[in-house]
Amino acid sequence: MKIEVLADVDAVARRAAEIIAAQSRAAVAARGSFTLAVSGGRTPWAMLRMLAVEQVPWHAVHLFQVDERVAPSGDPDRNLTHIKENLLSRVHLPPGRMHAMPVEEADLVQAAARYADTLRAVAGSPPVLDVVHLGLGPDGHTASLVPDDPVLEVADVDVAPTMVYQKRRRMTLTLPTLDSARCILWVVTGAEKVAMLERLRNGDPSIPAGRVRQERAVVLADRAAVQPQETQTQP
């Protein structure tokens, strides 16, 4: 795991956008397409706005969601609402390239299975995404993989619905899907993340984030999210 510590939230968002853009160009040059899965959060919305002005071969991009809350279309709780506002309204992504999680359907298990079918059709079987962007919750959750959820133990499903968390059921990519990504990009900001970032760095399996594979991971953190003595860029 490589860790970069940056000055503030804006610097983290900017660096994340730069990394995604560079990865997109390399992937299209090597394989002809780029697959990206994004999570939600305030810093990621800034990241997406900055990504919109980077040099990205949007004609070759497939955009997926890491997770989504079960809520109506256009609801501010939906990550898709913010993806549209902060990215899709600013770039030209070809039709059919935004793969939204179908959380409005009544049968979430079947809906998750269909989303997994789409994922495999685009990214292979098992799916290998080029970049998966993740956040880190103060309780150690990432994606919508939360403490004590049975979905954490899933080994043979790529996408799954979750239990209720913060008043909403959700749909999420599972650990095997995250682990297979060519690059995992963590975006971690805020003083409330200090303890969990340290546990993430140590690969603590008692928190969901600590169970994500670390070999191809990059963590971008602001100074507030690290201990004062750790404010230098890590190798």
Order of alpha helices (4+ residues) and beta strands (2+ residues): beta-alpha-beta-alpha-beta-beta-alpha-beta-alpha-beta-beta-beta-alpha-beta-alpha-beta
